[in-house]
């Protein structure tokens, strides 16, 4: 603010003496004012991925194992309903994530796990992790990674959810689980 005050005499002089400079100065101030008014409005809304099936076929060997699910992203109607531009997604964050073991099984044989996104155009990104996995659990809430940059996956039509888990003992039954994830989108308003 002090720097701006030091220019007051110069601005005053320009506005009094020179008609061309006065006109240019007024145009410059007008352009700055208009450009600050035209910033696109951001729209925020939530979206849920529910009952995403993840399966690991038997036999399951001890050590690292991966579950994988392909998820079709039919988000055009969601963005349209929320008056948002799908091509101008600014941020996507995870509000909640839950894994549910099926078939009467639990997570006793799991030591730790990591949840990732992957797509044809984007490398794998870590979304959440849980270590150690609580025993006797049939449902888990992995801790979301705050710095995960995941908005890039949602401009595509398909993404893959990959869960990397360390299994403690041989298992002859395999595992089936469902994942629910609530996401918060921030995107430019569609005009």
Secondary structure, 3 states (H helix, E strand, C coil): CHHHHHCHHHHHHHHHHCHHHHHHHHHHHHHHHHHHHCCCCEEEEEEEEEEEEEEECCCECCEEEEEEEEEECCCHHHHHHCCEEEEEEEEEEEEEEEEEECCCCCCCCEEEEEEEEECCCCCCEEEEEEECCCCCCCEECCEECCCCCCHHHHHCCEEEEEEEEEECCCECCCEEEEEEEEEEEEEEECC
